[in-house]
Amino acid sequence: MKKAIINGELFIGNKFYKEKVLIFEDDKIVDILDEKTFKKDGAKIETIDANGSYVTPGFIDLQLNGCGGVLFNDDISKKTIETMYKTNLKSGCTSFTPTLITTSDENILKAISLVENLDKEKYGVIGLHIEGPYISLEKKGIHNPKFIREAEDKIIDRIIESGKENVRIITLAPEKTDKKFITKLHKAGINVALGHTNGTYEELKEKEGYGVTLATHLYNGMSSFNHRNPGAVGAIFDSDIHAGVIVDGFHCHYSAIKSAIKIMGERLYLVTDAVAPVGTDMEYFYFEGNKVYYKDGKCFGEDGTLGGSALTMDVGVKNLVKYCDITLEEAIRMATLYPAKAVKIDNEYGKLQPGYFADIVFLDKHLNLKKVIAKGIEY
């Protein structure tokens, strides 16, 4: 059944358009018409009144550990995925990669099997993000050191066998990982991200050539930029690598994000790195054996180490506009098109365009969420 969104400002291409009507049928966008044409030809189509809202693509989060009181690491199950999805929809996030941080081989295999047998479109899942365990001890952050190890053929081959539809991203420390594994993953279409790395600029630039195309939470969990030792941050800036950034005011100074936007342009995209307290009143939780507290919007371990975030995608968009001196249009792209491009799904996600999924967000003029449509279903 066709439905038409009317009386909104539609984000099409690079800007918002008034007097346009978006038509979708089932889970796909099928047409965009001028209001006059629609009034003439579309009288029998059911309408959804946007009431002057901004109408944008659904947000895409490529790093989500948990929310709604659950963590993917704690309970690798369809129930957890469903809770995460329902919580996501309240902040306009219609697509995400459930993120499994450093853990046992058993849990990695369980997560792969779960996603292989999941109706992914029903739950907004675009594949797993396996963050670790092949990372640097020096830059482990909240990750449990007892599980940090070097890559082995068994698990890498299982990831490759599962395919890019099921394992979308794997984060690793390139200096700790044999180039053969990076090459194999890249050739299989798995997006290899550098992260939790203490590698030098030279080490990371060398491994980039074997197929590192992404970076996980820019600035955090990586060797810092210095004018004589550019580190991981310098390697990312001086590359074609796409990177996620957590725009919550805790993980990065907003000035650092502004600088990254100027340097990286569309290679930089918004992520949340969210954990269990999002959408709850939890005061603490456990993350792979580490107690993490939640207070005043901040998640931190007993030693003060940041342990994920309580950010949501809609708040991230607001923060980009308010604190990072960019237009709403660019903030929307950082939450939609740029992550889609980063993992090569921008042929179906990240735009309001015929042939794309009917993942649609309505925001009022204060950028508050008004309505979400995910795969054509209204929420």
N, C-alpha and C positions, 0 to 999 in steps of 0.2 A: 504494500500500500504506500502510495506516495504522500509525502508531507512537505509543506513549504514553510520556511522561516521568513516572516515579513517584519517590516518596521524596525530593522536593526541596522547597525553599521558593520558591514561584513568586511573581515580582513582577507582581502584577496590580493595575492601577489605581495606587493610591498607597502600597501596602504589600505586604509579603511574606506569603504564605499557606502554611501547612502543610496536609497531608492533601488536597491538590488534585492532579489529574492533567491534564496538558496533552496533547492529541491533535492530531497533524498528519498530513496526507496529501499526498504529493508536496511541493510547495513552500509550502503554506499551512497555517496553524493552522485546525483545524475545530471543536474543542470544548475546553471545560475542565469537568471533572467532579469531584465529591467522590469521595474514595477508596472510600467504601462503594458508591456507584453504579457506579464503574468495576469493582470486584470482582464486582459482580452482573451487569453487562451487557457488560463488555469483555474477557472471558476469552480471546478469540481474537486480540486485538491484541498485536503484538510490543511489548515494553517496553524502555525505556532507564532504568536505575537511576541516579538522580542522587546517591545515597549521601549525602544530607543537604546537598548543595550549594545555594547560592543559584542560582536559575534566572531569568535576566533577558533582555530583548530584546537582540539584537545591537547592538553599538556602531556609531555613524554618525559618520564623520569628514568634515567639510565643507572641510577644507584639508589636502591631502596632496600634497607635491611629489615624493616618492619614498621608497623604503625598499628593503631587501634588496639594496643595492649599486647601485640604478638611480635615475635621475632622469627624470621625464617630459619635461622640457625637452631632455635630452640625446638621447633616443631615443623619438620619438613613434610608438610601435608597439604592436601587440597583445601582443608578448612582454614589453614593459615593464609593461603593465597587468596581465598574468598574474603577473609577479614581485611586483608591489605587492600584488595580491590575496592571493596565497599567504602573503606576509609578514604582511599585515594579520590574517589568520585566527589567527595565533599569539598575537595580543594581543586577540582578541575583536571585532575590527572587521570587520563583515560587509558594510558599505555605505560608499562613499566617493566623493568628487569628485576625480578626478585634477586636480592644479592646475598650470596652465601660467603661469609668471611672465613678466614683461615680455620680449618677444621680437619677432621679425619677423612681418610679415603672413603670409609664407609658412608659418611654423610654426603660427600661429593657424589658418589654413585647413586645414593638414594635420591638426591635432588635432580640429577639427570634423568633418572627413571620416572620421577614424578612429572616433570615437565614434558617428557616424551609422550606420556599418556594423558596429558591434560588438554581439555578443550581451550586452547590458549586464547582465542579471540573472545570467548565468553567471559574470561577473567582479565582481559586487557594485558596479557603476558606476551611479550615479544621475545622471550628467551631468558635464560639465566645470565646473571653476572657472577662469575666465580672470582672473588677477590682474595687472592692468596690460594694456597699456602706457600707459594714459591716466592717469598719476599725476603726483605732484609731485616735482620734482627734489630739493627740500629734504628730503623724507621718503622718499627712494627705498630706504633700507636697502641690501640686497645687490643690488637690481635694477640691471641694466646701463644706465647713463644714455644710451648711444648709441641705445637702442631706445625711449626715452620720447618720446611724441609726443601730439598731440591726436587725438581721435576723428574718423573720417571715415565718410561714408555707406557706402562699399563694404563695410567689415568689419562695421559695425553691422548693415547690412541682411542680410549673410550669417548673422550670429548669430541674428537674428530669424527668418530663413527656416528655420534649423535647428531652432529651437523649444526650449522649456524642458526637454524630455526629454533633449536633447543638450547644451545649455548651461544649466546650472542656476544659476550665479552668475557675475557679472562684477564685479570690484573696480576702482573708479576713484576719482580725486580729483574730487569734485563741483565744486570751484571752478575746475577746469581743463577741465570738460566742459560743452558747450552743453546747456541744459535740454531741447532737442528730442530729443537722443539718450537721455537718461534717461527721458523720457516714452515714447518708442517702445519701449525695452527693457521698461519696466514694463508697458505695455499688452500686450506679447507674452508676459507671464508670466515673463520672465527676472528673477531676483532681483538687483537692483542693490545693491552693497555699497560703502559709503565705505571707503577705505583708502589708505595711503600718501598722506595728504592733509595739507596745511599750512593748510587752510581755517580761517577764523574761525568762531566760533559762529554769527554772523549769516549768513555765506555758506552754511554747511551746513544751517542750519534752513530757509533759503529753498529749497535744492535738495531737501531731504527731501520737500517738497510735490509734487515732480514724480515721485516714485516710488523714493526711496532707502529700502530696508526692512531692510538688513543692514549690519553693520560687520565689517571683517576685522581679526583679532587686536587686540582692545581694548587700548588704551594704547600699543601698538607701531606705529610708522609713522604717527603722527598727532599733530596739535597737542595739547599737554597741557592739563590743567585748571589754571586760575588763577582766584582768586576775582573778579578784575576782567575776565579774558579766559578764559571757560570753554572755548574751543577745541572740537576735535572730541570730546573725552571728555565735556565738558559737554553738547554737542549730543546725544550718544548717551544720556546719562543722562536728559536732559529730552526724551524722545521715546518713540515706540513701536518704535524700531529694535531688532532682535535682533542680538546680537554673539557672535562666537567669542572664546574666551580660551585662551591657551596656559599650562597649569598645570604648568610644568616647574621652577619656582624660579629660572629665569634671565631669562625674558622679563618677568615681573611679580613684584613682592613679593607674598607670599601675603596680606598685610594688604590690599593694593590689590584683590586678587581677592575677599576677604571683603566689602569695601565694595561692590564692584560687584554681588555676589550680593544683598546687602541692598537695593540700589537697584533692580536690574533684575529680580530674580526669574526667572521662566521665560523671559525674553528673553535670558538668558545661557546659552551652551552651550560645551561642551568641544571644542577642536580640538587637533591635534598640530602642524601646520605642519612635519611630519617631512620629512627629506631622506635622501639615499642611505645614510648609515652605519647606520641602524636595522636591527638584525638582522645586522650584520657587525662586523668588526674594522678597518674603514677608518680611516686616520689623517687623510686629507684627500680632497677632491674638488673639482671645478670646477663652478660654478653660473653659467651664462651668462657665461663668461669670467673670473669671479672665483674665486680659490683660497680654499677654505673648509676650515678645520681642524676636526677632531673630537677633543676631549680631555675626559675626565672628565664625559661626558654633555653637553658644550656644543659647539655649532657656531658658529664665528666666523671672519670674514675677517681678512686681514692687518692691517687697521686696528682690529680689535677689534669691528667691527660684527657683530651676530648674523646668522647665515646659516641660518635655519630651525632646527629642533630635532631632537633624537633621542628625543622623547617618543613613547610608545605610548598607546593609549586606556586600556588596563587600568591602566597606571601613573598616568595622569591621574586616573582614578577614585580610586585609592588616595591620591593627593596631595590631592584635594579633601576626602576624609574626614579624613586625618591632619593637614593644615595649615590647612584653611579652615573648620573648625568647622561642618560641615554633616553631615546624616545620610547614611547609605549610600543611602537611598531617593532623596534629592535629588541625590546624585552620579550615581546611575544615570540619573535623568531628564535630567541635563545631558549625558549621553553617548548618549541614545537619543531620548526623546520631544521634548526641546527643540530639537535640531537638525532633527528631522523636521518639527516645527511651523514652524521658521524658514523652511524652503524648501517648505512646504505639501505634504508627502508623508505627513502623519500619518494619512492614511486607510488606508495599507498598511504603514507602517514605524513603529518606535518603541514598539510595545506588544505584549504577549502577549495576543492577543485573536482570536477566530474571524474569519477573513477577512483577517488580516494575514499577511505572509510569515513562514515558519518560519525566522527568523533568531534564534538562541537561544544564550545564553552560560551556562556553568556556572562559578561561582566558589566556591572553598572559603571557610572562615570567616576566613582571612587575606587574602581577596580575590585569591588566585592563580588563574589560569585553569586549569580542569580539562578542559573540552571545549567545542567550538564546533559548532553546526549552522547551516549557511548554505543557505537555500532548500531545507531538508529533507535536505541531505546532511551526514552526520557527518564531522567532522575531528578 
